[in-house]
Amino acid sequence: KQPLVVEEIEVFPPRDHEIRIKVVATGMCHSDLYFLVDCEGWSGFPAVLGHEGAGIVESVGPHVTKFRPGDKVIPVPITQCGECRFCLNPESNLCTSFAKVSHITSRLKCKGQTLVQFAGISTFSEYTVVSEVALAKINDSAPLETVCLLGCGIPTGYGAAINIAKVKPGSTCAVFGLGAVGLAAVMGCKAAGATRIIVIDTNKDKFEKAKVFGATDFVNPKDHARPIQEVLVEMTNGGVDFSLECVGNVDVMRSAFESCVKGWGVSVVVGYTESGEVSTLPMQLLAGRTWKGCFFGGYKSVESVPKLVDEYMAKKLKVDEFVSHRLPLDRINEAVDLLVQGKSIRTVLEISQVQ
């Protein structure tokens, strides 16, 4: 709950199956803000936050065969070892290596004190060390100062619509929350062929940006005295086909679920929170609605991020449109303020120059 401080730190060499990266750029994701400000009881301090970055391999540790110095890479917050039960099952991306990697012995120290590596990554630093199962090698011509956003927010929302909700052509969708993840979910609904995409946010200033990604209808809960799910059910003659909650609030999760049509409606929890419990009336489920959730849009990270970069390079995926601000690392607290005030979609912190 304190402003971030820029310090000179020590970044130790990579060990077995680790890679040291020169970070070129990183996004300021709401998850960084959540653990800095809102996550009560999280004991991971002092820490270097940041997990949505891109950079260049500086050196590799023993037994690393898939990376070499000079490779362009994106660290990923969901690991992919390729060997565990979850990696081998096409229905999941919840690699069991994540728990181990996210609690690795840190390679970062400041004034002799070990620093926690947030999500096992820590991209708010000129250099960091990550596990090879949490790193994706990407197109050598990709602009790192933009594709860094494919390390978290965009795949999380886009994949939730395409991979998890499995939005169908001609359907009606509702997206709750218009941060980067929510806008990416809108983009995913559009790409999947939805003909009506209703967006819900208390910040009406975000509605214009949502149009860029395909939104067709705009609802501000502040304009209504009754529960927003009732408004949506009325607007859609019984409820939407698909809803995506991209806020990280248990009350909004319920609203998103109850805005779905009975019989076949699907609601996906995308927003992250550790506060509260979700609840609904049993009849909402008995009536045939489906309630599910996902991390990182369901993408198997190491293999999928390079493909998303290639889609961007082929102009099949919007990424530049998410960047609202660019700042140097020493102005990182301005990036935090912009996010808190709802004035940014994604601020990209430009950390190092590409040689």
C-alpha positions as CSV (number, residue, x, y, z in Angstrom):
1,K,0.0,0.0,0.0
2,Q,3.0,2.3,-0.5
3,P,4.4,4.0,-3.7
4,L,6.8,1.9,-5.6
5,V,10.5,2.8,-5.2
6,V,13.2,2.5,-7.9
7,E,16.3,0.9,-6.5
8,E,19.5,-0.6,-7.9
9,I,19.4,-4.3,-7.4
10,E,21.6,-7.4,-8.0
11,V,20.3,-9.9,-10.6
12,F,22.2,-13.1,-10.1
13,P,23.1,-15.5,-12.9
14,P,20.6,-18.1,-14.1
15,R,20.8,-21.6,-12.6
16,D,19.7,-25.0,-14.1
17,H,16.9,-24.5,-16.7
18,E,16.7,-20.7,-16.1
19,I,17.2,-17.8,-18.4
20,R,18.3,-14.2,-17.6
21,I,16.5,-11.6,-19.6
22,K,17.0,-8.0,-20.5
23,V,13.5,-6.6,-20.1
24,V,12.7,-4.1,-22.9
25,A,9.1,-3.2,-22.0
26,T,6.3,-4.2,-19.7
27,G,2.7,-3.4,-19.2
28,M,1.1,-2.2,-15.9
29,C,-1.5,-4.9,-15.3
30,H,-4.3,-4.6,-12.8
31,S,-3.0,-7.8,-11.1
32,D,0.1,-5.9,-10.1
33,L,-2.1,-3.2,-8.6
34,Y,-4.2,-5.8,-6.8
35,F,-1.3,-7.4,-5.0
36,L,0.2,-4.0,-4.2
37,V,-2.9,-2.5,-2.8
38,D,-5.9,-4.8,-2.4
39,C,-4.7,-8.4,-1.6
40,E,-5.0,-8.6,2.2
41,G,-2.7,-11.1,3.8
42,W,-0.3,-11.5,0.9
43,S,3.2,-11.7,2.4
44,G,5.3,-11.4,-0.7
45,F,7.2,-8.2,0.2
46,P,9.6,-6.7,-0.5
47,A,9.0,-7.6,-4.1
48,V,9.7,-6.7,-7.7
49,L,6.2,-6.7,-9.3
50,G,5.4,-6.9,-13.1
51,H,4.5,-9.9,-15.1
52,E,3.5,-8.6,-18.6
53,G,6.8,-8.0,-20.3
54,A,9.0,-8.7,-23.3
55,G,12.7,-8.8,-23.6
56,I,15.9,-10.3,-25.0
57,V,17.8,-13.3,-23.6
58,E,21.0,-12.1,-22.0
59,S,22.3,-15.5,-20.8
60,V,21.2,-19.0,-20.1
61,G,21.8,-21.4,-17.3
62,P,23.0,-25.1,-17.5
63,H,20.8,-27.6,-19.4
64,V,18.9,-24.9,-21.3
65,T,18.6,-25.9,-25.0
66,K,15.6,-24.0,-26.4
67,F,17.0,-20.5,-25.8
68,R,20.2,-18.6,-26.6
69,P,21.4,-15.1,-26.0
70,G,19.7,-12.6,-28.4
71,D,16.4,-14.4,-28.6
72,K,13.3,-12.3,-28.3
73,V,11.1,-13.6,-25.6
74,I,7.9,-13.1,-23.5
75,P,7.8,-14.4,-19.9
76,V,4.4,-16.0,-19.2
77,P,2.5,-16.1,-15.9
78,I,1.2,-19.6,-16.5
79,T,3.9,-22.2,-17.0
80,Q,3.9,-25.0,-19.6
81,C,6.2,-27.9,-18.8
82,G,4.7,-30.2,-21.4
83,E,4.9,-33.2,-19.2
84,C,2.4,-32.9,-16.3
85,R,-1.2,-34.2,-16.2
86,F,-2.6,-30.8,-17.0
87,C,-0.2,-30.0,-19.9
88,L,-1.0,-33.4,-21.5
89,N,-4.7,-32.8,-21.3
90,P,-6.0,-30.5,-24.1
91,E,-8.7,-29.2,-21.8
92,S,-6.4,-27.4,-19.3
93,N,-3.5,-25.0,-19.1
94,L,-3.0,-25.3,-15.4
95,C,0.6,-26.7,-15.5
96,T,1.7,-28.0,-12.1
97,S,5.1,-26.3,-12.5
98,F,3.5,-22.9,-11.8
99,A,3.4,-23.4,-8.0
100,K,7.1,-24.3,-8.0
101,V,8.1,-21.5,-10.4
102,S,6.1,-18.8,-8.7
103,H,7.8,-19.6,-5.4
104,I,11.4,-20.0,-6.8
105,T,14.3,-19.0,-4.8
106,S,14.6,-15.4,-6.0
107,R,17.6,-14.4,-8.2
108,L,17.0,-10.7,-7.1
109,K,18.6,-8.9,-4.1
110,C,18.6,-5.3,-2.9
111,K,21.1,-4.2,-0.3
112,G,21.6,-7.8,0.7
113,Q,18.0,-8.6,1.1
114,T,16.3,-11.2,-1.1
115,L,13.4,-9.8,-3.1
116,V,10.2,-11.8,-4.0
117,Q,9.9,-12.4,-7.7
118,F,6.2,-11.7,-8.4
119,A,4.7,-14.7,-10.3
120,G,8.2,-16.0,-10.7
121,I,8.8,-13.2,-13.2
122,S,9.3,-9.6,-12.0
123,T,9.3,-7.5,-15.2
124,F,9.5,-4.1,-13.4
125,S,13.3,-4.5,-13.7
126,E,16.0,-4.0,-16.3
127,Y,16.9,-7.6,-15.9
128,T,15.2,-10.7,-14.4
129,V,15.6,-14.5,-14.3
130,V,12.8,-16.9,-15.2
131,S,12.3,-20.6,-15.6
132,E,12.4,-22.0,-19.1
133,V,8.9,-23.4,-18.6
134,A,7.7,-19.8,-18.1
135,L,9.2,-18.3,-21.3
136,A,8.0,-18.1,-24.9
137,K,10.4,-17.5,-27.8
138,I,8.8,-15.2,-30.3
139,N,9.2,-13.8,-33.8
140,D,12.5,-12.0,-34.1
141,S,11.0,-9.0,-35.9
142,A,8.2,-8.4,-33.3
143,P,8.2,-5.0,-31.6
144,L,8.8,-5.8,-28.0
145,E,7.4,-2.5,-26.8
146,T,4.0,-3.6,-28.0
147,V,3.9,-7.4,-28.0
148,C,4.7,-7.3,-24.3
149,L,1.0,-7.0,-23.8
150,L,0.6,-10.5,-25.1
151,G,2.2,-11.7,-21.9
152,C,-1.0,-11.4,-19.8
153,G,-4.0,-9.1,-20.4
154,I,-4.9,-9.6,-24.1
155,P,-4.7,-13.5,-24.1
156,T,-6.6,-13.6,-20.8
157,G,-9.7,-11.8,-22.2
158,Y,-9.4,-12.8,-25.8
159,G,-9.0,-16.5,-25.0
160,A,-11.8,-16.4,-22.4
161,A,-14.2,-15.6,-25.2
162,I,-12.8,-17.9,-27.8
163,N,-11.4,-20.9,-25.9
164,I,-13.5,-21.0,-22.7
165,A,-16.9,-19.4,-23.5
166,K,-16.6,-20.7,-27.1
167,V,-18.7,-17.8,-28.3
168,K,-20.7,-18.8,-31.4
169,P,-21.5,-16.8,-34.6
170,G,-24.7,-14.8,-34.3
171,S,-24.7,-14.9,-30.5
172,T,-25.3,-12.1,-28.0
173,C,-22.6,-11.5,-25.4
174,A,-22.1,-9.3,-22.4
175,V,-18.7,-8.2,-21.1
176,F,-18.5,-6.8,-17.6
177,G,-15.5,-4.4,-17.1
178,L,-13.6,-2.5,-19.8
179,G,-10.0,-2.6,-18.7
180,A,-7.6,-4.3,-21.1
181,V,-8.9,-7.8,-20.2
182,G,-12.5,-6.8,-20.8
183,L,-11.7,-5.0,-24.1
184,A,-9.8,-8.1,-25.2
185,A,-12.8,-10.2,-24.3
186,V,-14.9,-7.9,-26.5
187,M,-12.4,-8.4,-29.3
188,G,-12.7,-12.2,-28.8
189,C,-16.4,-12.1,-29.0
190,K,-16.2,-10.1,-32.2
191,A,-13.6,-12.5,-33.7
192,A,-15.9,-15.4,-32.9
193,G,-18.8,-13.9,-34.8
194,A,-21.0,-12.4,-32.1
195,T,-23.5,-10.0,-33.6
196,R,-24.4,-8.2,-30.4
197,I,-21.8,-7.3,-27.8
198,I,-23.1,-5.5,-24.7
199,V,-20.5,-3.9,-22.5
200,I,-21.0,-2.9,-18.9
201,D,-18.9,-0.4,-17.0
202,T,-19.4,2.4,-14.5
203,N,-16.8,4.5,-16.4
204,K,-18.7,5.8,-19.4
205,D,-15.4,7.2,-20.8
206,K,-14.4,3.7,-21.8
207,F,-17.4,3.1,-24.1
208,E,-15.8,4.9,-27.1
209,K,-12.7,2.7,-26.9
210,A,-14.9,-0.4,-26.6
211,K,-16.4,0.4,-30.0
212,V,-13.0,0.0,-31.6
213,F,-13.0,-3.6,-30.5
214,G,-16.6,-4.4,-31.6
215,A,-19.0,-3.4,-28.8
216,T,-22.5,-2.6,-30.0
217,D,-24.4,-1.7,-26.8
218,F,-23.3,0.2,-23.7
219,V,-24.7,0.0,-20.2
220,N,-23.7,2.0,-17.2
221,P,-25.0,0.4,-13.9
222,K,-25.1,3.9,-12.4
223,D,-27.9,4.7,-14.8
224,H,-30.2,2.0,-13.3
225,A,-31.8,1.5,-9.9
226,R,-32.4,-2.2,-10.3
227,P,-29.9,-5.1,-10.5
228,I,-28.0,-4.9,-13.8
229,Q,-28.7,-8.5,-14.6
230,E,-32.4,-7.6,-14.7
231,V,-31.7,-4.8,-17.1
232,L,-29.7,-7.2,-19.4
233,V,-32.4,-9.9,-19.3
234,E,-35.0,-7.3,-20.4
235,M,-32.7,-5.9,-23.1
236,T,-32.1,-9.4,-24.6
237,N,-35.5,-11.1,-24.3
238,G,-34.5,-13.4,-21.6
239,G,-30.7,-13.1,-21.2
240,V,-27.5,-13.2,-23.2
241,D,-25.9,-16.3,-24.7
242,F,-22.5,-15.6,-23.2
243,S,-21.2,-13.3,-20.4
244,L,-17.7,-12.6,-19.3
245,E,-16.8,-11.1,-15.9
246,C,-13.6,-9.1,-16.3
247,V,-13.6,-7.1,-13.0
248,G,-12.6,-9.5,-10.3
249,N,-15.6,-8.8,-8.0
250,V,-17.8,-11.6,-6.6
251,D,-21.0,-9.4,-6.9
252,V,-20.3,-8.7,-10.5
253,M,-19.6,-12.4,-11.1
254,R,-23.1,-13.1,-9.9
255,S,-24.6,-10.4,-12.0
256,A,-22.8,-11.7,-15.1
257,F,-24.0,-15.3,-14.4
258,E,-27.6,-14.3,-13.8
259,S,-27.6,-12.2,-17.0
260,C,-27.3,-15.4,-19.0
261,V,-30.3,-17.0,-20.8
262,K,-31.6,-20.2,-19.2
263,G,-31.1,-23.4,-21.0
264,W,-27.8,-22.7,-22.7
265,G,-26.3,-19.5,-21.3
266,V,-22.5,-19.6,-20.4
267,S,-20.8,-17.3,-18.0
268,V,-17.0,-17.1,-17.6
269,V,-15.2,-15.7,-14.6
270,V,-12.1,-13.9,-15.9
271,G,-11.3,-11.3,-13.3
272,Y,-9.0,-12.2,-10.4
273,T,-9.8,-11.8,-6.7
274,E,-9.2,-13.6,-3.5
275,S,-11.9,-11.6,-1.7
276,G,-15.3,-13.1,-0.9
277,E,-17.2,-16.1,-2.2
278,V,-19.5,-16.4,-5.2
279,S,-23.1,-17.3,-4.7
280,T,-26.4,-17.7,-6.6
281,L,-29.7,-19.4,-6.2
282,P,-29.6,-23.1,-7.1
283,M,-32.4,-22.6,-9.7
284,Q,-30.1,-20.4,-11.7
285,L,-27.9,-23.5,-12.3
286,L,-30.8,-26.0,-12.4
287,A,-32.2,-24.0,-15.3
288,G,-29.3,-25.0,-17.5
289,R,-26.8,-22.2,-17.2
290,T,-23.1,-22.9,-17.1
291,W,-20.6,-21.1,-14.8
292,K,-16.9,-21.5,-15.4
293,G,-13.6,-19.8,-15.1
294,C,-10.1,-19.7,-16.6
295,F,-6.6,-18.4,-16.2
296,F,-4.7,-16.8,-19.1
297,G,-7.7,-17.4,-21.5
298,G,-7.2,-21.1,-21.4
299,Y,-4.1,-20.8,-23.6
300,K,-1.2,-23.3,-23.2
301,S,1.2,-20.4,-22.7
302,V,4.6,-21.3,-24.1
303,E,3.2,-22.7,-27.4
304,S,0.4,-20.2,-27.8
305,V,2.0,-16.8,-27.2
306,P,4.3,-17.1,-30.2
307,K,1.2,-17.8,-32.3
308,L,-0.6,-14.8,-31.0
309,V,2.5,-12.6,-31.8
310,D,2.4,-14.0,-35.3
311,E,-1.3,-13.1,-35.6
312,Y,-0.5,-9.6,-34.5
313,M,2.3,-9.4,-37.0
314,A,-0.1,-10.5,-39.7
315,K,-2.6,-7.8,-38.6
316,K,-5.2,-10.3,-37.5
317,L,-5.1,-9.3,-33.8
318,K,-5.3,-5.8,-32.4
319,V,-2.6,-4.9,-29.8
320,D,-1.5,-1.3,-30.5
321,E,-5.0,-0.1,-29.7
322,F,-4.6,-1.2,-26.1
323,V,-1.7,1.1,-25.4
324,S,-3.0,4.3,-23.9
325,H,0.3,5.6,-22.3
326,R,4.0,5.1,-22.5
327,L,6.3,6.0,-19.6
328,P,9.9,5.3,-18.5
329,L,10.5,3.0,-15.5
330,D,11.3,5.9,-13.1
331,R,7.7,7.2,-13.6
332,I,6.1,3.9,-12.7
333,N,4.0,5.5,-9.9
334,E,2.3,7.7,-12.6
335,A,1.3,4.4,-14.3
336,V,-0.2,3.2,-11.0
337,D,-2.1,6.4,-10.6
338,L,-3.5,6.3,-14.1
339,L,-4.8,2.8,-13.5
340,V,-6.3,3.6,-10.2
341,Q,-8.1,6.6,-11.6
342,G,-9.4,4.6,-14.6
343,K,-7.6,6.9,-17.1
344,S,-5.5,4.2,-18.8
345,I,-6.1,1.0,-20.7
346,R,-2.5,-0.1,-20.7
347,T,0.5,1.9,-19.8
348,V,3.7,0.4,-21.3
349,L,6.8,1.1,-19.2
350,E,9.7,1.3,-21.6
351,I,12.6,-0.1,-19.6
352,S,15.6,-0.8,-21.8
353,Q,16.6,0.0,-25.4
354,V,16.9,-2.7,-28.0
355,Q,20.5,-2.8,-29.2
